[in-house]
Amino acid sequence: MDGIQSVAASVTRAVLAFWMVFFSAFDAVAGIATGVLTRHANSLAGSEKEGVVTAIDFLWDDSRLTGGFSVLGILGQGSWIVLAIAATVALYRAGFRRLLVGATLVSVLFAGHAGPIAAVGLVAFFGALLLRFRAPGALAAPSGAHEAA
């Protein structure tokens, strides 16, 4: 969004801060907790191990904090969707090339956080970054377009 002055660019910047907080919290709680519990479960046997596995399943499936329908997950994933769409609008209105705009839009799939669909979204986001920063002059909008929108 560097150099782009628009409502969509401002929304992107604001939501980025929100996403960083909530997605990081989700990833830390779900990822670290699951990793610690898994490591502990691997050191146990029998019913003790089953108990820890049940705790891991609860964390991923039923927990309101990190489970399938969780506060941190919804805030983190939802903010990425808003961020990717706002960034797409900002880039489009600023006159950037369609490949960059399209890759930014496809990055919305990263909101899924895991699996093949999220991987496609993350690759699209990486591609958009490469396009934007590899040769900014080649992909930039015509002079003055960054002030528009």
C-alpha atoms as an extended CHARMM CRD file, in Angstrom:
* protein
*
       149  EXT
         1         1  MET       CA              0.0000000000        0.0000000000        0.0000000000  PROA      1               0.0000000000
         2         2  ASP       CA              3.0940000000        2.1710000000       -0.0070000000  PROA      2               0.0000000000
         3         3  GLY       CA              2.2940000000        5.3570000000       -1.8500000000  PROA      3               0.0000000000
         4         4  ILE       CA             -1.3990000000        4.5690000000       -2.3100000000  PROA      4               0.0000000000
         5         5  GLN       CA             -3.7120000000        7.0950000000       -0.6860000000  PROA      5               0.0000000000
         6         6  SER       CA             -7.3290000000        5.9470000000       -0.6920000000  PROA      6               0.0000000000
         7         7  VAL       CA            -10.0310000000        4.7520000000        1.6550000000  PROA      7               0.0000000000
         8         8  ALA       CA             -9.3580000000        1.1380000000        0.6150000000  PROA      8               0.0000000000
         9         9  ALA       CA             -5.6320000000        1.5400000000        1.3170000000  PROA      9               0.0000000000
        10        10  SER       CA             -6.3920000000        3.0510000000        4.7400000000  PROA      10              0.0000000000
        11        11  VAL       CA             -8.7500000000        0.1610000000        5.5260000000  PROA      11              0.0000000000
        12        12  THR       CA             -6.0260000000       -2.2940000000        4.4770000000  PROA      12              0.0000000000
        13        13  ARG       CA             -3.4820000000       -0.6520000000        6.8020000000  PROA      13              0.0000000000
        14        14  ALA       CA             -5.8850000000       -0.5670000000        9.7620000000  PROA      14              0.0000000000
        15        15  VAL       CA             -7.0950000000       -4.1410000000        9.3090000000  PROA      15              0.0000000000
        16        16  LEU       CA             -3.5020000000       -5.3650000000        8.9140000000  PROA      16              0.0000000000
        17        17  ALA       CA             -2.7740000000       -4.3710000000       12.5150000000  PROA      17              0.0000000000
        18        18  PHE       CA             -5.9730000000       -6.0940000000       13.6670000000  PROA      18              0.0000000000
        19        19  TRP       CA             -5.1040000000       -9.2480000000       11.6840000000  PROA      19              0.0000000000
        20        20  MET       CA             -1.5840000000       -9.3980000000       13.0830000000  PROA      20              0.0000000000
        21        21  VAL       CA             -2.9060000000       -9.3800000000       16.6510000000  PROA      21              0.0000000000
        22        22  PHE       CA             -5.7230000000      -11.9010000000       16.2870000000  PROA      22              0.0000000000
        23        23  PHE       CA             -4.1390000000      -14.2590000000       13.7670000000  PROA      23              0.0000000000
        24        24  SER       CA             -0.9480000000      -14.3820000000       15.8290000000  PROA      24              0.0000000000
        25        25  ALA       CA             -2.9660000000      -15.0910000000       18.9600000000  PROA      25              0.0000000000
        26        26  PHE       CA             -4.8940000000      -17.8590000000       17.2010000000  PROA      26              0.0000000000
        27        27  ASP       CA             -1.7330000000      -19.3910000000       15.7770000000  PROA      27              0.0000000000
        28        28  ALA       CA              0.0850000000      -19.1890000000       19.1070000000  PROA      28              0.0000000000
        29        29  VAL       CA             -2.6970000000      -20.6730000000       21.1960000000  PROA      29              0.0000000000
        30        30  ALA       CA             -3.7400000000      -23.3630000000       18.7320000000  PROA      30              0.0000000000
        31        31  GLY       CA             -0.2920000000      -24.1780000000       17.3810000000  PROA      31              0.0000000000
        32        32  ILE       CA              1.7940000000      -23.9980000000       20.5220000000  PROA      32              0.0000000000
        33        33  ALA       CA             -0.8040000000      -25.6390000000       22.7450000000  PROA      33              0.0000000000
        34        34  THR       CA             -1.3270000000      -28.4680000000       20.2780000000  PROA      34              0.0000000000
        35        35  GLY       CA              2.4100000000      -28.9550000000       19.8930000000  PROA      35              0.0000000000
        36        36  VAL       CA              3.0090000000      -29.0610000000       23.6420000000  PROA      36              0.0000000000
        37        37  LEU       CA              0.1140000000      -31.4570000000       24.2010000000  PROA      37              0.0000000000
        38        38  THR       CA              1.2290000000      -33.6890000000       21.3170000000  PROA      38              0.0000000000
        39        39  ARG       CA              4.7660000000      -33.8490000000       22.6440000000  PROA      39              0.0000000000
        40        40  HSD       CA              3.4300000000      -34.7280000000       26.0770000000  PROA      40              0.0000000000
        41        41  ALA       CA              1.0580000000      -37.3630000000       24.6380000000  PROA      41              0.0000000000
        42        42  ASN       CA              3.9900000000      -39.0370000000       22.8870000000  PROA      42              0.0000000000
        43        43  SER       CA              5.6210000000      -39.6010000000       26.2660000000  PROA      43              0.0000000000
        44        44  LEU       CA              2.5580000000      -41.3530000000       27.6910000000  PROA      44              0.0000000000
        45        45  ALA       CA              0.8570000000      -44.6930000000       27.2040000000  PROA      45              0.0000000000
        46        46  GLY       CA             -2.6200000000      -46.1480000000       27.4640000000  PROA      46              0.0000000000
        47        47  SER       CA             -5.4360000000      -44.1820000000       29.0110000000  PROA      47              0.0000000000
        48        48  GLU       CA             -3.1740000000      -41.2680000000       29.9510000000  PROA      48              0.0000000000
        49        49  LYS       CA             -2.2670000000      -40.8160000000       26.3020000000  PROA      49              0.0000000000
        50        50  GLU       CA             -5.9260000000      -41.1100000000       25.2860000000  PROA      50              0.0000000000
        51        51  GLY       CA             -6.7860000000      -38.3630000000       27.7690000000  PROA      51              0.0000000000
        52        52  VAL       CA             -4.2870000000      -35.9630000000       26.2350000000  PROA      52              0.0000000000
        53        53  VAL       CA             -5.4450000000      -36.8540000000       22.7190000000  PROA      53              0.0000000000
        54        54  THR       CA             -8.9920000000      -36.0230000000       23.8420000000  PROA      54              0.0000000000
        55        55  ALA       CA             -7.7450000000      -32.6370000000       25.0640000000  PROA      55              0.0000000000
        56        56  ILE       CA             -6.1100000000      -31.9950000000       21.6730000000  PROA      56              0.0000000000
        57        57  ASP       CA             -9.3190000000      -32.9440000000       19.8840000000  PROA      57              0.0000000000
        58        58  PHE       CA            -11.2790000000      -30.5880000000       22.1490000000  PROA      58              0.0000000000
        59        59  LEU       CA             -8.8260000000      -27.7570000000       21.4640000000  PROA      59              0.0000000000
        60        60  TRP       CA             -9.2230000000      -28.1700000000       17.6880000000  PROA      60              0.0000000000
        61        61  ASP       CA            -12.8750000000      -29.1170000000       17.4150000000  PROA      61              0.0000000000
        62        62  ASP       CA            -14.8390000000      -27.6250000000       20.2990000000  PROA      62              0.0000000000
        63        63  SER       CA            -12.8650000000      -24.8780000000       22.0210000000  PROA      63              0.0000000000
        64        64  ARG       CA            -14.4670000000      -21.4380000000       21.6820000000  PROA      64              0.0000000000
        65        65  LEU       CA            -10.9770000000      -19.9270000000       21.7050000000  PROA      65              0.0000000000
        66        66  THR       CA             -9.3230000000      -21.9390000000       18.9230000000  PROA      66              0.0000000000
        67        67  GLY       CA            -11.7600000000      -24.6200000000       17.7470000000  PROA      67              0.0000000000
        68        68  GLY       CA            -13.6630000000      -24.8860000000       14.4900000000  PROA      68              0.0000000000
        69        69  PHE       CA            -15.9560000000      -21.9470000000       15.3090000000  PROA      69              0.0000000000
        70        70  SER       CA            -13.7400000000      -19.8860000000       17.5770000000  PROA      70              0.0000000000
        71        71  VAL       CA            -13.3770000000      -16.2430000000       18.5300000000  PROA      71              0.0000000000
        72        72  LEU       CA             -9.6880000000      -15.9930000000       17.5870000000  PROA      72              0.0000000000
        73        73  GLY       CA            -10.1690000000      -17.9760000000       14.3860000000  PROA      73              0.0000000000
        74        74  ILE       CA            -13.0990000000      -15.8780000000       13.1960000000  PROA      74              0.0000000000
        75        75  LEU       CA            -11.3710000000      -12.5790000000       14.0210000000  PROA      75              0.0000000000
        76        76  GLY       CA             -8.0820000000      -13.6600000000       12.4540000000  PROA      76              0.0000000000
        77        77  GLN       CA             -9.5520000000      -15.2430000000        9.3280000000  PROA      77              0.0000000000
        78        78  GLY       CA            -12.2620000000      -12.6200000000        8.9040000000  PROA      78              0.0000000000
        79        79  SER       CA             -9.7850000000       -9.7820000000        9.1370000000  PROA      79              0.0000000000
        80        80  TRP       CA             -7.6120000000      -11.4310000000        6.4480000000  PROA      80              0.0000000000
        81        81  ILE       CA            -10.6150000000      -11.5680000000        4.1200000000  PROA      81              0.0000000000
        82        82  VAL       CA            -11.3380000000       -7.8610000000        4.6720000000  PROA      82              0.0000000000
        83        83  LEU       CA             -7.6460000000       -7.0270000000        4.3160000000  PROA      83              0.0000000000
        84        84  ALA       CA             -7.2130000000       -8.9420000000        1.0390000000  PROA      84              0.0000000000
        85        85  ILE       CA            -10.3630000000       -7.4690000000       -0.5000000000  PROA      85              0.0000000000
        86        86  ALA       CA             -9.5110000000       -3.9200000000        0.5800000000  PROA      86              0.0000000000
        87        87  ALA       CA             -5.9590000000       -4.3020000000       -0.7620000000  PROA      87              0.0000000000
        88        88  THR       CA             -7.3420000000       -5.6240000000       -4.0520000000  PROA      88              0.0000000000
        89        89  VAL       CA             -9.6720000000       -2.6320000000       -4.3810000000  PROA      89              0.0000000000
        90        90  ALA       CA             -6.8660000000       -0.2020000000       -3.5100000000  PROA      90              0.0000000000
        91        91  LEU       CA             -4.4770000000       -1.7120000000       -6.0610000000  PROA      91              0.0000000000
        92        92  TYR       CA             -7.1660000000       -1.8850000000       -8.7540000000  PROA      92              0.0000000000
        93        93  ARG       CA             -8.2700000000        1.7150000000       -8.2500000000  PROA      93              0.0000000000
        94        94  ALA       CA             -4.6560000000        2.8850000000       -8.2010000000  PROA      94              0.0000000000
        95        95  GLY       CA             -4.2580000000        1.3710000000      -11.6730000000  PROA      95              0.0000000000
        96        96  PHE       CA             -1.9020000000       -1.5040000000      -10.9720000000  PROA      96              0.0000000000
        97        97  ARG       CA             -1.6470000000       -4.3420000000      -13.4580000000  PROA      97              0.0000000000
        98        98  ARG       CA             -4.2820000000       -7.0700000000      -13.4420000000  PROA      98              0.0000000000
        99        99  LEU       CA             -1.8560000000       -9.8590000000      -12.5310000000  PROA      99              0.0000000000
       100       100  LEU       CA             -0.9180000000       -8.0930000000       -9.2780000000  PROA      100             0.0000000000
       101       101  VAL       CA             -4.5460000000       -7.2290000000       -8.5210000000  PROA      101             0.0000000000
       102       102  GLY       CA             -5.6530000000      -10.8050000000       -9.2740000000  PROA      102             0.0000000000
       103       103  ALA       CA             -2.9410000000      -12.3880000000       -7.1400000000  PROA      103             0.0000000000
       104       104  THR       CA             -3.9190000000      -10.1090000000       -4.2640000000  PROA      104             0.0000000000
       105       105  LEU       CA             -7.5520000000      -11.1460000000       -4.5990000000  PROA      105             0.0000000000
       106       106  VAL       CA             -6.7020000000      -14.8680000000       -4.7220000000  PROA      106             0.0000000000
       107       107  SER       CA             -4.7380000000      -14.4260000000       -1.4780000000  PROA      107             0.0000000000
       108       108  VAL       CA             -8.1230000000      -14.2500000000        0.2650000000  PROA      108             0.0000000000
       109       109  LEU       CA             -7.9790000000      -18.0640000000        0.2110000000  PROA      109             0.0000000000
       110       110  PHE       CA             -5.2420000000      -17.8950000000        2.8510000000  PROA      110             0.0000000000
       111       111  ALA       CA             -8.0250000000      -17.1740000000        5.3620000000  PROA      111             0.0000000000
       112       112  GLY       CA             -8.6530000000      -20.9330000000        5.4510000000  PROA      112             0.0000000000
       113       113  HSD       CA             -5.3390000000      -21.1430000000        7.3640000000  PROA      113             0.0000000000
       114       114  ALA       CA             -4.5920000000      -24.7820000000        6.5260000000  PROA      114             0.0000000000
       115       115  GLY       CA             -4.7750000000      -27.2530000000        3.6830000000  PROA      115             0.0000000000
       116       116  PRO       CA             -4.3910000000      -26.9540000000       -0.0670000000  PROA      116             0.0000000000
       117       117  ILE       CA             -6.7740000000      -24.0030000000       -0.4980000000  PROA      117             0.0000000000
       118       118  ALA       CA             -4.9240000000      -21.9170000000        2.0870000000  PROA      118             0.0000000000
       119       119  ALA       CA             -1.6300000000      -22.8830000000        0.4340000000  PROA      119             0.0000000000
       120       120  VAL       CA             -2.9190000000      -21.5180000000       -2.8840000000  PROA      120             0.0000000000
       121       121  GLY       CA             -3.8560000000      -18.2800000000       -1.1310000000  PROA      121             0.0000000000
       122       122  LEU       CA             -0.4570000000      -17.9920000000        0.5160000000  PROA      122             0.0000000000
       123       123  VAL       CA              1.3510000000      -18.6310000000       -2.7860000000  PROA      123             0.0000000000
       124       124  ALA       CA             -0.8500000000      -15.9890000000       -4.4400000000  PROA      124             0.0000000000
       125       125  PHE       CA              0.0290000000      -13.5240000000       -1.6780000000  PROA      125             0.0000000000
       126       126  PHE       CA              3.7260000000      -14.2960000000       -2.1080000000  PROA      126             0.0000000000
       127       127  GLY       CA              3.3510000000      -13.8410000000       -5.8650000000  PROA      127             0.0000000000
       128       128  ALA       CA              1.6400000000      -10.4960000000       -5.3570000000  PROA      128             0.0000000000
       129       129  LEU       CA              4.5040000000       -9.3740000000       -3.1270000000  PROA      129             0.0000000000
       130       130  LEU       CA              7.0600000000      -10.4600000000       -5.7150000000  PROA      130             0.0000000000
       131       131  LEU       CA              5.1770000000       -8.6340000000       -8.4510000000  PROA      131             0.0000000000
       132       132  ARG       CA              4.8700000000       -5.4940000000       -6.3680000000  PROA      132             0.0000000000
       133       133  PHE       CA              8.4540000000       -5.2990000000       -5.1640000000  PROA      133             0.0000000000
       134       134  ARG       CA             10.5220000000       -7.1020000000       -7.7980000000  PROA      134             0.0000000000
       135       135  ALA       CA             10.1270000000       -4.4140000000      -10.4240000000  PROA      135             0.0000000000
       136       136  PRO       CA              7.9340000000       -1.6280000000       -8.9990000000  PROA      136             0.0000000000
       137       137  GLY       CA              8.4530000000        0.5910000000      -12.0290000000  PROA      137             0.0000000000
       138       138  ALA       CA              7.3010000000       -2.1070000000      -14.4450000000  PROA      138             0.0000000000
       139       139  LEU       CA              4.1040000000       -2.8450000000      -12.5640000000  PROA      139             0.0000000000
       140       140  ALA       CA              3.2990000000        0.5870000000      -11.2160000000  PROA      140             0.0000000000
       141       141  ALA       CA              0.3110000000        2.5380000000      -12.3440000000  PROA      141             0.0000000000
       142       142  PRO       CA              0.7880000000        5.5360000000      -14.5660000000  PROA      142             0.0000000000
       143       143  SER       CA              2.2030000000        8.6000000000      -12.8140000000  PROA      143             0.0000000000
       144       144  GLY       CA             -0.3730000000       10.2580000000      -10.5370000000  PROA      144             0.0000000000
       145       145  ALA       CA             -2.6480000000        7.2040000000      -10.3550000000  PROA      145             0.0000000000
       146       146  HSD       CA             -1.5770000000        6.5010000000       -6.7780000000  PROA      146             0.0000000000
       147       147  GLU       CA             -3.3320000000        9.6330000000       -5.5650000000  PROA      147             0.0000000000
       148       148  ALA       CA             -6.5960000000        8.6150000000       -7.1940000000  PROA      148             0.0000000000
       149       149  ALA       CA             -9.3920000000        6.6040000000       -5.6100000000  PROA      149             0.0000000000
